[in-house]
Amino acid sequence: MFFASLFVLISSLVFTPTHRFSNIFNSAFSNQFYIALLWYTIFPAIYISKYKPTYSKKPYSDKIKLKIGSKILSVSTSTIQCITTDKPYSIVHANDKKFLDNKSLKEFETVLDPTFFLRVHRSSIVNATFVKELKSRNNGDYDATLKNGQVIRLSRHFRNNWKQFIQ
């Protein structure tokens, strides 16, 4: 911008006809625009397409490990009905038994398949295959009755996770 202004000033003193500022600015802008376009869009696109890491979908295990006292127990995920919290522990309900584990619900969410295990409340994760019925609480929340008769509250704050149940 400064160079263009200086060039126009000297041009008006020395040359007839003078160079116009708009012509110089447009020429400089269009040249710089194409360089910027190459640098900020095309080169990164080439780099990403060439060196893009291949991400494979994380296969979820069909068993999880639970630490119970000094033992480590392997539990099949297909038998887990729900996981509730009793801070600072989590209670895994599987095979009509309760297993106390020191993992948080957030940790369980990362190792369990989200197509079956849904976070439905800040204190519970439910296996969708074990949900028998839903009953509205008339405030946006629902109660889910599992096949074993246990009732779990479905919070409206986690509706995006469990709205497939009511559709």
C-alpha positions in Angstrom: 0.0 0.0 0.0 2.8 2.4 0.9 4.8 1.4 -2.2 1.8 2.0 -4.4 1.2 5.5 -2.9 4.9 6.4 -3.3 4.9 5.1 -6.9 1.8 7.2 -7.8 3.3 10.3 -6.3 6.6 10.0 -8.2 4.6 9.1 -11.3 2.6 12.2 -11.2 5.7 14.3 -10.9 7.7 12.6 -13.7 5.3 11.0 -16.2 2.4 12.2 -18.3 -0.1 10.3 -18.3 0.4 9.3 -14.6 0.0 5.8 -13.2 -3.3 5.4 -11.4 -3.3 4.1 -7.8 -6.3 1.8 -8.5 -4.5 0.0 -11.3 -1.4 -0.6 -9.2 -3.5 -1.7 -6.2 -5.7 -4.1 -8.3 -2.6 -5.6 -9.9 -0.9 -6.2 -6.6 -4.0 -7.5 -5.0 -4.8 -10.0 -7.7 -1.2 -11.3 -7.8 -1.1 -11.7 -4.0 -4.6 -13.2 -3.9 -3.5 -16.1 -6.1 -0.4 -16.7 -4.1 -2.4 -16.7 -0.9 -5.0 -19.0 -2.4 -2.3 -21.5 -3.4 -0.5 -21.2 0.0 -3.5 -21.5 2.3 -5.9 -23.9 0.4 -4.3 -25.9 -2.4 -1.0 -26.8 -0.7 -2.7 -27.9 2.5 -5.2 -29.9 0.6 -2.4 -31.7 -1.3 -0.5 -32.4 1.9 -3.6 -33.7 3.7 -4.6 -36.0 0.9 -1.0 -37.4 0.6 -0.2 -37.8 4.3 -3.6 -38.3 5.8 -3.4 -40.9 8.5 -5.8 -43.8 8.1 -8.1 -44.1 11.0 -9.8 -47.4 11.5 -13.0 -47.6 13.4 -12.2 -48.7 17.0 -13.6 -52.2 17.5 -15.3 -52.5 20.8 -14.4 -55.5 22.9 -17.1 -58.1 23.8 -15.6 -58.3 27.3 -14.5 -55.8 29.9 -12.2 -56.2 32.8 -13.5 -55.3 36.2 -11.1 -55.0 39.2 -12.9 -56.4 42.3 -10.7 -56.3 45.3 -7.5 -58.0 44.4 -9.1 -60.0 41.5 -9.6 -58.9 37.9 -12.8 -60.3 36.5 -13.7 -60.5 32.8 -17.4 -59.8 32.1 -19.1 -60.2 28.8 -20.6 -56.9 27.6 -23.7 -58.7 26.3 -24.7 -59.6 29.8 -24.3 -56.1 31.2 -27.8 -54.6 31.8 -26.7 -51.2 33.2 -24.0 -49.4 35.0 -24.8 -47.0 37.8 -22.7 -44.8 40.0 -22.3 -44.9 43.7 -19.5 -42.3 44.0 -16.6 -42.9 43.8 -17.4 -46.3 42.4 -19.5 -47.7 39.6 -21.8 -50.6 39.9 -22.0 -53.0 36.9 -25.3 -54.9 36.9 -24.7 -58.1 34.9 -26.1 -61.7 35.1 -28.3 -60.6 38.1 -25.2 -59.7 40.0 -23.6 -56.4 41.0 -19.9 -55.7 40.6 -18.3 -52.7 42.2 -15.6 -51.1 40.1 -13.5 -48.0 40.6 -13.8 -46.7 36.9 -16.0 -43.7 36.2 -18.9 -43.8 33.9 -16.9 -41.7 31.4 -14.3 -44.4 31.3 -17.0 -47.1 30.7 -18.4 -44.9 27.8 -15.1 -45.1 26.0 -14.8 -48.9 26.1 -18.4 -49.9 25.5 -20.1 -49.9 22.1 -22.2 -46.7 21.9 -24.8 -48.4 19.7 -25.9 -50.5 22.6 -24.7 -48.7 25.7 -26.3 -45.3 26.1 -25.6 -42.6 28.7 -29.1 -41.8 29.9 -28.4 -39.9 33.1 -25.4 -38.4 34.8 -25.4 -41.5 37.1 -26.3 -44.3 34.6 -25.5 -46.1 31.4 -28.1 -48.5 30.0 -27.7 -51.5 27.6 -30.5 -50.7 25.0 -31.1 -54.4 24.5 -32.3 -54.8 28.1 -34.9 -52.0 28.0 -38.4 -53.5 28.3 -40.6 -50.4 28.7 -40.5 -46.6 29.1 -42.8 -44.5 31.2 -43.0 -40.8 31.0 -42.6 -38.7 34.2 -44.5 -35.8 32.4 -41.6 -33.4 32.9 -39.4 -34.6 30.0 -37.8 -37.4 31.9 -38.7 -41.0 31.5 -38.3 -44.2 33.6 -36.9 -47.2 31.8 -37.8 -50.6 33.1 -35.2 -53.2 32.3 -35.9 -56.9 31.7 -34.7 -57.7 35.2 -37.3 -55.3 36.7 -34.8 -52.6 37.6 -36.0 -49.0 37.0 -33.6 -46.5 35.6 -34.3 -42.8 35.2 -33.7 -41.3 31.8 -32.8 -37.6 32.1 -34.0 -35.0 29.6 -30.5 -33.6 29.7 -29.2 -36.8 27.9 -32.2 -37.0 25.5 -30.0 -36.9 22.4 -28.5 -40.2 23.6 -31.7 -42.0 24.2 -34.4 -40.4 22.0 -34.2 -43.4 19.7 -36.2 -45.3 22.4 -39.3 -43.1 22.1 -39.4 -42.9 18.3 
